[in-house]
């Protein structure tokens, strides 16, 4: 995301500020949700649902401004990416939908293993990661499960949990998304 911001500043300053605002919102949302999920095993709708609108508006606006300016900084293509509902904007929406469906299927397969708050949060994270590309969507999802698995193993090894222990997964989803956002474009 940092490299992407640098490219946006050079190409389209307005898109830069929109993405920076989206990143700042992500940071605030992630901290609030992590604290609440660790304490209460809950991802409140009053934070998650508005995040769809905020992330959607800021990231889609950045994609639209970038395409309108004729810059390839968002997509990385010399011809400026795509039209208004072309690749960058569509990928933001598709990333959110794909992650939401993936987590929903996990919830259907084993309901005690995944809360519906995690499903709802997945859509927001998919929008952020979709802005960056499909590789980031995959990396963020993989990192979430890797971090959650490592934490669970640490709890087992320290005898502070069992195989039946419930752990809040939201913080690992947020950390995985943040880690993927730091990957190069």
C-alpha positions as CSV (number, residue, x, y, z in Angstrom):
1,X,0.0,0.0,0.0
2,X,2.9,2.3,0.7
3,X,4.4,1.9,-2.8
4,X,0.9,2.3,-4.2
5,X,0.5,5.6,-2.3
6,X,3.8,6.9,-3.6
7,X,2.7,6.1,-7.2
8,X,-0.7,7.8,-6.6
9,X,1.0,11.0,-5.2
10,X,3.0,11.3,-8.4
11,X,0.1,10.5,-10.7
12,X,-3.1,11.8,-9.0
13,X,-2.8,13.7,-5.7
14,X,-6.6,13.5,-5.1
15,X,-6.6,9.7,-5.3
16,X,-3.6,9.7,-2.9
17,X,-5.6,11.6,-0.3
18,X,-8.6,9.3,-0.8
19,X,-6.5,6.2,-0.3
20,X,-4.7,7.8,2.7
21,X,-8.1,8.6,4.3
22,X,-9.2,4.9,3.7
23,X,-6.0,3.7,5.3
24,X,-6.4,6.0,8.3
25,X,-10.0,4.7,8.7
26,X,-8.8,1.1,8.4
27,X,-6.3,1.8,11.2
28,X,-8.9,3.3,13.5
29,X,-11.4,0.5,12.7
30,X,-8.8,-2.2,13.2
31,X,-7.8,-1.0,16.6
32,X,-11.4,-0.5,17.8
33,X,-12.5,-3.9,16.5
34,X,-9.5,-5.7,17.9
35,X,-10.0,-4.3,21.4
36,X,-13.7,-5.2,21.4
37,X,-13.2,-8.7,19.9
38,X,-10.5,-9.6,22.3
39,X,-12.5,-8.4,25.3
40,X,-16.0,-9.6,24.2
41,X,-15.6,-12.0,21.3
42,X,-17.8,-9.6,19.3
43,X,-17.4,-7.5,16.1
44,X,-20.2,-5.0,16.5
45,X,-22.4,-4.1,13.5
46,X,-22.3,-0.4,14.5
47,X,-18.6,-0.4,13.5
48,X,-18.5,-3.1,10.7
49,X,-21.5,-1.9,8.6
50,X,-20.4,1.8,8.3
51,X,-17.0,0.5,7.3
52,X,-18.5,-0.9,4.1
53,X,-19.7,2.6,3.2
54,X,-16.6,4.4,4.2
55,X,-14.2,1.9,2.5
56,X,-16.4,1.6,-0.5
57,X,-16.8,5.4,-1.1
58,X,-13.1,6.2,-0.5
59,X,-11.6,3.3,-2.5
60,X,-14.1,3.5,-5.3
61,X,-13.6,7.3,-5.5
62,X,-9.8,6.8,-5.6
63,X,-10.2,4.3,-8.4
64,X,-12.5,6.6,-10.4
65,X,-10.4,9.7,-9.9
66,X,-7.3,7.7,-10.9
67,X,-9.0,6.3,-14.1
68,X,-10.5,9.7,-14.9
69,X,-7.0,11.3,-14.7
70,X,-5.8,8.7,-17.1
71,X,-3.2,7.4,-14.8
72,X,-2.0,3.8,-14.7
73,X,-0.7,4.1,-11.1
74,X,-3.7,2.2,-9.7
75,X,-3.7,-0.7,-12.0
76,X,-0.1,-0.6,-13.0
77,X,-0.9,-0.5,-16.7
78,X,0.5,2.1,-19.1
79,X,-2.9,2.9,-20.6
80,X,-4.5,3.9,-17.3
81,X,-6.2,0.7,-16.2
82,X,-9.8,0.5,-17.2
83,X,-13.1,2.4,-17.5
84,X,-15.2,3.6,-14.6
85,X,-16.5,0.1,-13.8
86,X,-13.5,-1.7,-15.2
87,X,-10.8,-3.6,-13.4
88,X,-9.9,-1.4,-10.5
89,X,-13.4,-0.5,-9.3
90,X,-14.8,-3.9,-10.1
91,X,-12.0,-5.6,-8.2
92,X,-12.8,-3.6,-5.0
93,X,-16.4,-4.8,-5.1
94,X,-15.5,-8.3,-6.2
95,X,-12.8,-8.6,-3.5
96,X,-15.4,-7.8,-0.8
97,X,-17.9,-10.2,-2.3
98,X,-15.4,-13.1,-2.7
99,X,-14.1,-12.8,0.9
100,X,-17.6,-12.5,2.3
101,X,-18.8,-15.6,0.4
102,X,-15.6,-17.5,1.4
103,X,-16.1,-16.8,5.1
104,X,-19.8,-17.4,4.8
105,X,-19.1,-20.9,3.5
106,X,-16.7,-21.5,6.3
107,X,-19.5,-20.5,8.7
108,X,-22.0,-22.8,7.0
109,X,-19.6,-25.8,7.2
110,X,-18.6,-25.4,10.8
111,X,-20.7,-22.7,12.7
112,X,-18.9,-23.0,16.1
113,X,-15.6,-22.3,14.4
114,X,-16.5,-18.9,12.8
115,X,-18.8,-16.2,14.0
116,X,-21.0,-14.2,11.7
117,X,-19.2,-11.0,12.7
118,X,-16.1,-12.5,11.1
119,X,-18.1,-13.0,7.9
120,X,-19.3,-9.4,7.8
121,X,-15.8,-8.1,8.5
122,X,-14.4,-10.2,5.7
123,X,-16.4,-8.2,3.1
124,X,-14.8,-5.0,4.3
125,X,-11.3,-6.4,4.3
126,X,-11.9,-7.9,0.8
127,X,-12.6,-4.4,-0.4
128,X,-9.4,-3.0,0.9
129,X,-7.4,-6.0,-0.4
130,X,-9.3,-6.0,-3.7
131,X,-8.1,-2.5,-4.3
132,X,-4.6,-3.7,-4.3
133,X,-5.1,-6.9,-6.3
134,X,-6.1,-10.5,-6.2
135,X,-2.7,-11.6,-4.9
136,X,-3.3,-9.3,-1.8
137,X,-6.7,-10.8,-1.3
138,X,-5.1,-14.3,-1.1
139,X,-2.2,-13.1,1.0
140,X,-4.3,-11.3,3.5
141,X,-6.6,-14.3,3.9
142,X,-3.7,-16.7,4.2
143,X,-2.0,-14.5,6.7
144,X,-5.1,-14.3,8.9
145,X,-5.4,-18.1,9.1
146,X,-1.6,-18.5,9.6
147,X,-1.5,-15.9,12.4
148,X,-4.6,-17.4,14.0
149,X,-3.2,-20.9,13.8
150,X,0.1,-19.9,15.3
151,X,-1.6,-18.1,18.1
152,X,-3.7,-21.3,18.8
153,X,-0.6,-23.4,18.8
154,X,1.1,-21.0,21.2
155,X,-2.0,-21.2,23.5
156,X,-1.9,-25.0,23.4
157,X,1.9,-25.2,24.0
158,X,1.6,-22.8,27.0
159,X,-1.4,-24.9,28.3
160,X,-3.5,-21.8,28.3
161,X,-6.1,-23.3,26.0
162,X,-7.5,-26.5,24.6
163,X,-8.6,-27.7,21.2
164,X,-12.1,-26.5,22.3
165,X,-11.0,-23.0,23.3
166,X,-12.7,-20.1,21.5
167,X,-10.4,-17.4,20.2
168,X,-11.5,-14.2,18.6
169,X,-10.6,-14.4,14.9
170,X,-11.3,-10.8,14.0
171,X,-7.9,-9.5,15.2
172,X,-6.1,-12.1,13.1
173,X,-8.2,-11.1,10.1
174,X,-7.3,-7.5,10.6
175,X,-3.6,-8.3,11.1
176,X,-3.5,-10.5,8.1
177,X,-5.1,-7.8,5.9
178,X,-2.7,-5.2,7.3
179,X,0.3,-7.4,6.6
180,X,-1.0,-7.9,3.0
181,X,-1.4,-4.2,2.6
182,X,2.3,-3.7,3.4
183,X,3.3,-6.1,0.6
184,X,4.7,-4.6,-2.5
185,X,2.2,-4.1,-5.4
